[in-house]
Each structure stands twice: as structure tokens, then as C-alpha cells.
Amino acid sequence: MTQRSNPRTKRAGELLPPLSFWGLGSLLLAALFLASCGSGGGDGPERAWTVLVYLDGDNDLGDAALADLAEMEAVGSTAAVDVLVQLDLPNGVPAKRYRVVKGGRRELADLGEVDMAKPGTLTAFLKWGAAAAPARRTALVVWNHGNGWDQGDGPSPAAQRRLPSILRDDDNQSPFLANYRVRGAIEAAGVALDLLGLDASIMGTLEAQYELRTVAPVLVTSQEVGETHGWDYTAILGGLTSKPEMGAEELSQLIVDAYRDFFENVFYPDPAHAGYDRRHSISALRTAPLGDLGQAVGGLARELGRLLGDPATRDATGTAIAVARRNVQAIDRYSQPYVYVDLFDLDRLLEPLSPTNIRPLIQAATIAEYHGDGRPNAHGVSIVFFQRPEAEAVGTFDTNYHDYDPQTGTGNKGEFLNAFGWDELLSAYYAWQGGGAAAREGRQAP
């Protein structure tokens, strides 16, 4: 299972409980709050930003959820920036909606037990938040575990051993919410987002980014496994409330800067993390170029597939791909080893076989990017490229990485896989690897 590693909090101090004065009159007070936070006489919303945080702590991240909520409370909402949170915790604790205020939070709704890994729950939160606090710009942060690509709608053997995609709700025994379902849940809300942030591990994969490219013009994801504390919400909200007129791209830059500053200035220098693998990464992307990026990867897959299919070029092509896979920047060596590689770096290594515009498109999409020096060739976009036989040996190879087959119910419903043939290329490469030059020459397949 993909987990945020090394539980800890960034700031000292006790977590603040919900304010206690919301008793029997909570519904009336909530109604008064919503009425008082209207659009300001029909001239459009007075708020510059509403930040909606879908804080799924109904799993092993309950303490981490409270720690990040405390970071938000260090700044709180202002007249120009509203911060609304839906928090769910494990062990039957009811889910609640809050307005985050400086020094605490005000309860706006007690939802009882909800399934945070159900599309309708996310849709309802997004609809509610946009209506409760209309603003000129809206950001949605989806917070939980993550693992990049979907293993489909049913638990494949590999999926039973780890967390696919994003979101998990232990009280309801809901293991995940596939990327296409996240997209559908957001689209069903009918809310125009300016920024979508996935505060979760390993969501910086093209499989996930391509799926979510249509729901917001700016997307913030991480290629690597994160820490339990997640983003630095005190720094993010502090910057946003100090300059609420900033746009979505500037806010995404702020998120990346805050993440980098924490790891470089607080986490890595901490003696407790001496010698720690400096793997952490985060990227802010414009989503408009991601459609063309998918097309470019599809073109690369077709050309390499053609070369592998030609007896005259098969062995040279297979060997070159094997060398590239062996030398490419690997991503996530801990929870999902031998699965993800950096797409920019892979394209660089494969350029002699098939020049593409993949790297320029990644550069065009990138607003800001950070990677620790333990991942020197990370650039913000990963892609699945199982390394075999190692992936089989550690149980991270998943046979469901292929187009969805409605007759068998196997495969992946994600748009990227079904549109561009990357899985077909991998299959062709693995077929060569199993019976091609490496085997004939008595060498271990890479």
C-alpha cells in the first residue's frame, strides 16, 4: 500500500479543537453565516478565493489530517479568502464541515458517517462549498493517500496489496476512488475550478494528470511518496491571504515554493533525517498542453512498436529500450518500486530511436517544479514502465495495465491508456525481452 512515510508534524504545539459554542443553535448560526457571506449586492463575489479541502482522514492518516488542519487554523479565513474543509476521521467519528478561522474552526455541518471514497460525497462537498462561499476563484484540494494510475474498478491481485489511485475510507471499507471517477465527481458538481491540488503521493503520473486535465486549468501533483504532514498549509494560506488577488498559476507557484522551502530548510536539515533519501517532489502544471502531451506519447508508442515489429530493427530497438529503462530516473523506490519513471528523462534517453516533442510539451505545461537532489532527473511527470522481472519479484507488476475490456471487466478505464497504446508498446517490449536478444545472448533481461 502506498503510504505517506515517517509520520510527524511540521510545527510544534497542540492541535486546536473545534470551537465549542456551536451547540443547539448550530443550524441557525450556519444559515446566518451563509447568508452573511453572499455575493455583495449582485456585483459578483467579494471573495477573491475559496479554498475547498477534502480532508480524508478516515484511514491511517487521521492524526496527519488533524495536523494539517491545525496548520490551516494558524492562518484561517479572511474577508477575501475563505477556507472550507470536510474532515472525516476513522473509528466512526462523524464527518464534519468547517470554516477554518484563525486559531480554530467553526462547525457548519455534522454529516454523520460518510464514505469519502464515494464519488457522490466529493460532488456534494464541492457543490456545497461553491454555494456556501462563492468567489472569483476556487481551488479544490483532495487530500489522502495516492498511487497514480488506476488498477480498474475491481481489486486485482496487485490492487489488494496496495492502494490504487486516490482516496480510501476505512470505516466504509472503500479501498480507492479511480482517477476517472474523481474526474466524474468533479464534473458532476458543475463548479468551475481554477486550481486542483492532489495532496497525495505519486499522483504526478501522466495517467492521472491526463485524466484530470479538463477539470481545472492548473493542477498540482507529486511524483513521489510524500510525508504524513502533506503540504505546508500555513505558508500557503499565509501567502494567499496576504495577496488574495493572485491568480491560479501564482498560487500553484506558492504551493511548490512552500513545499520546497519546508523540505530544504526544515525537513532535510533536521538531525532526525540525516542521510535521508532526498526524494520529495512536487509540480504545478498548466493542463492545456496535456492533451498534446498524450498525443506525443502515443506517437512515440506507435513508432517504437513499429520498430519492435520489424525483424530488421527489432533487436536493436529492444536493446535500446532496455538500456533506457535501466538508466532512466526511477520514481518511488519504496512503496511501488519498478513501476514509475520520469517521462522527460525517458524521452531524452529514447530520442535516438524516435525524436518527439514530449520534452517541450512538458516544459510548456510546467509552471513550477521541485525535486530533491535524490531525484536529480525528475521533471514533474511520471509514466508507468514496469521493470521486469523485478516488478514481479516484489509484487508491483499489474496485469490490469491495459485497455478496458467490457466483456471481461479487466483493464483500465482511464482515458490515457485507452487512447494512446502505451500499454501495447510495453507488451511488445516485454515479448522481446522474454525471447529476444537478451535471452539469446544469455544475458539477464534488464
N, C-alpha and C positions, 0 to 999 in steps of 0.2 A: 504494500500500500504506500502510495506517495504521502509523505508527511512533511510538515514543516519541522525542521530539526532544531535541537537544542532549545527547549522551552526557557524563555526568560522574558523579562520586560525591559524596556529601554529606560524607563525613568523610575526613580525611587519614589516611594510614597504609597499611601493606601488608595485602593480603588473606592470611588465615591458611590454611595448607594443612591437609588432613585429618591427624589425629593418626596417627603412624607405627607405633604399637605393635600395630595390628590386623593381624597377619600371618597365619601359617598357622592360628592358633587362632581366627580371627575368628568362625567359625560357632559354636564353643563359647561364646566370650565373649558373642556376641549372644544366644544362648539363655539364658545366665546373667543377662544384663541384663533380658531379657523376664520371666524367672521372678522376678527380684527386684523387678520393678515391678508386681506384681499388685494385686489389689483390697484387700488388707489384711484377711485373715481372714474374708471373707464379709460385712463390714459396709458394702460399697459402695466405690467407688473413692476412694482417698485424694487423688488429684489433683483440684484444682478445675477445671483446664482442660488439654486437649490441643489444641495449635495445629498443624494439618497444612498444610504449604506445598508446593503442587505447582508446583515451580520449573522452568518450561520454558524453558531457555536454549539449546535446540538450534535456533538460528537466529542472527540478527544481534544478539541480546541476551545472548550468552554472558558478556561482561565485566560487564554490568549485573547478571546473575544472581549472579555471584560477589560483586559489591559489596554487594548486598542480603543475601546470606548472611553476609558479614562483619559487617554491622550486627546481624544476629541473634546472631552469636557474641559481640558486645560484652556481651550480657546472658546468653544461654544459658538452659538449662532449670533448674528448681528442683524441690524435692520436691513443690511444689504445681502447677507449670506445666511441662508437657513440650512441647518444640518439636521436631517431626519433619519432615524435609524429604526430598522426592525431587527430585534435581537431575539434569538431563540437559543436556549441553553439545554443541556442534557438532563436526564433523570426526571422527566416530567415537569420541569419548570415551564410555566406558560410563556409563550412568545408575547412580546410587547413592542409597541411602537412608541418612540420617544422623540421629542425635540431636544436636541443637545443644547444646553445653555452653559455659560461659563461657570465652572465649579460644580456642575451636576447635570441632571437631565429631568425633563418633565414628561410624565407618562401621558400619552394621548389615547392609547387603546390597549386593552388586555385581550389578546386573541385566543387565549387558551392554547391547547396543543395544536400545532400546525406542522405540516410536512414541508420543510424548507427546500427539499429536493423535488418538489412538485411544481410543474410549470405554472399552474394557476396561482400558487402562492406568490411567486415572483411577479406575475402580471398584476395581481391585486395590490401588492405593495407599490409598484410603480405607478399605477393609476391613482392610488390614494395619495402618494407623495406629491405628484404633479398637481392634483386638485387642491391639496391642503396648503401648498406653498408655491403658487405659480411664480415663475421667474423668467427673466430674459434668457437665461441659460440653465441647463440641467445636466448634472453629472450623476451617473449611477455607478456605484462600486459594488461588485459582487465578491464577497469575502468568504473564503473557506479553503479546503484542500483543492488541489488541481492536478491534472495529469495530461493535458494537451489534447490528444486525439481520442475519439470515441471508440470503444470496442463494440458498439452496437447497442441495441435495446435489451439484450438478454445477457446474462452473465456467462461469457465464455470461460473456459478453464483458467485462462490468464487473468480475466477480469475478476475472478473470485479471489485472486491472490493480491490484488492491488486496486486502487481507486481509478476508474476511468473518468475522463473529463473533469467536471467541476461540481461541487456541492454533495453533501452527504448529511443525512438526518438519521441519527441512531435510534431515537425514540420511535420512529416510524419504520425502522429497518429499510430505509431507502438508500441504496448504495451510491447513486450518482444521478446527474442530470446531463444528458448528452448535449454537445455543443449546438446541434440543430434545434434541440428543444429550448435551450437558452435563447437562441435567436427567435424562435417562435413565440416564447413567452414575452419577450420584449416587444416584438411586433404587435402582439395581441393587445398590449396596453395602449397602443396608439399615441405614445408620448414621444415627441421629438427629443432625442438625446444629443447633447453636444460633445459629451465625452463618456466613454465606457471604460471603466477600470476593472481589471480582474486581479484582486489582491489574493493571489493563489499561486501555487507552484506550477511551473512548467506549462503555462498557458501561452507562452510565446512561440507556438508552433504554427507553421503555415496552415495546417489542417484546421486549427481553431481560429486563427486570425482571418482566414479567407471566409469561414462560415459567418463570422460576425461583422464582416466588412460593411454591411448595409445598414446596421442599426445606429451607427454614430460616425461622424467624420474623423474622430480621434479615438484611438484605442491604446490602452496602456497594459502591457503584459510583461511577464518574466519568463525567460528561457529556463531558468534553473530552479532548483528547490530553494525555497525561502526559509525564513526563520519564523518561529511562532508569533513574534510580535507584529509581523506584517509591515505595512508602510508606516512612515513617521507622520502620524496624523496631526500632531501638534505643530510640526514645521509646515505641513501642507496647509492646514486651516489658518495658521498664523499668517502665512504669506497671502492667502486668498482674501482673508478679511482685511488685511492691510491695503490690498489693491484689488477690490472687487470688480473693477472694470476690465480686468484681464480676460482675454479670450481663451478658448479651449486649448489651443496649442500652447499658450503661455502657461496655463495651468498644468498641462502634461509635462512641460519642461520643469516646472516646480516640483512635481511628484518625483521625477527622475533625480533632480538635484538633491532633494531631501533624502532619498534612498541612498544615493552615493555618499552624501555627507555623513549619514549615520554609520554606514559600514566602514568608510575610510577613516573617520575621525573618532568613532566610539567603539564599534564592534571589534574590528581587527586589532586596534591598539590595546584592547582590554587584555591583561595578562592571562585571563581565563581562556583566551582564544589564540595564544601564542602558537605559531606554526599551523594555524587553521588554514584549510584549503580556501583560498580567496576566490570562490566560485560565483558569488552572487551577481545577478544581472537584472536589468530592467530596461524596457524600451518603450518609447512613445511613438506611435505611428499614425500617419495620415492613412486613412483606409481607402481613399480613392485609387491609389496605384495598385492595390492588392488584387484587383481583377486582372490587370495586365500581368502581374507577377505570377498568378496562377496559370495564365496562358503561356507564359515563358517557360515555366517548369514543365508544363505539358509538352511544349515543343522539344525541350531537352529530353524528356522521356521517350518521345517518338523517335528522335534521331538516334539515341543510344540503343533503343530497341531494334531499330533497323540495322545498326552496325552489329549488334549481337546476333541478329538473324541471318547475316551474310557470312557464309563459310570463309570467305576471303578475309574478313575483318573480325570474326568472332573472338578468336583467342587474344589478339592484340587489344581489343576493346575490353574484354573481360578482365584482362590483366591490369589495364589502366584504371578501370573502375575499382578493382581490388586495392591497388596502391592508393587511390584517392580515399577510399573508405578507411584504410589503415592509418592515413596521415591527417585526416580531417579533424577539425575541432569537435571532440565529443562533448555532449551535454548530459548532465545528470548522471554522474558515475555512481550514485549512491542508491537511490530508490528505484531507478529504471535504467540500469546500465545496459549499454549495447543497443539502445533504441534510437536516440535523437542525435542529430548532428547539426552544426551550423550551416545554413543554406548558402550564405555568402561565401564561406570558406570552401564548401563543396563545389560550388560553381567555379571558383578560382582554380581548383585542382583539376576539374574536368574540362577546362577551357580548351586544351589541345585537341580534345575529341570533338567538341561541339561548342563553338563560341555562342554566347547568349547575351541578352540584356538583363539578366537576373540581377546582377550586382548594381547596375544603375537604377533599376526599379526599387531595390531595397533602399538605396541611398535617397531616392526621391521620396520614399514613404517615411523615412526616419526624421522625426522632429528632434529627438534626444535619445541617447542610449548610454548605458553604463554597464561595464562588466569588470569584475575584479581581475587582478593580474593572474589569477589561477585559470582564467579562460581567455587567453590573450587574443584568440581569433574568433571570439563571439561577436555577433553584429546585430542581435535582436530578433532574428527569425530562424527558427529551427525547422527541421523536417524529419519525419520518420525514415530511418535507414537501418534496419536491424542488422547487427553484425553477427554473422553465423560462422561457426557453431556456438559461439559464446552466449548468444541470447537464449538458445535452447538450454544451455547448461545452467543458467541462473533463473530460467522461467520467465523471461521477459519477451520472448518471441510469441507473437499472437497471430494465429492463422486467420483471424477475422479482419485483418488489414487488407480488405479488398472491396470491390463494388458490392453494394447491397443486392442480394438475391431474394426477391419476394417469395419465391417458391420454397426455399429452404429456411428463410428467416435469418440467414447468416450474412456477414459482411457489415459494412458501414454506410449509414445514410448521409454522411457528411458530403457537402457539395464538392469539395476539392477532390476527394478520392473518386467519386463517380464521374467527374468531368474530365480529368486530365491524365489518367493512365499511369500515374506514378507507381501504383501497386503492380501493374503489369510489367513495368520495367524491372522492379525488384524481383519479381518472379522469374523473368528471363535471366537476370544476373545470377540468381540462386541456382537455376538449372545449369548454367555454365559452370558455376562454382562447384557443383556436385559432380560434374562429369567432364569438365573442360581441361584446360592446360594445367591447372594446379594439380589435379588428380593424376593426369598422365605423367607429369614430371616427378611425382612422388612427394610433392610439397604439401604442407598443411595449408588448407584453404584459409584465406585471410578472414 
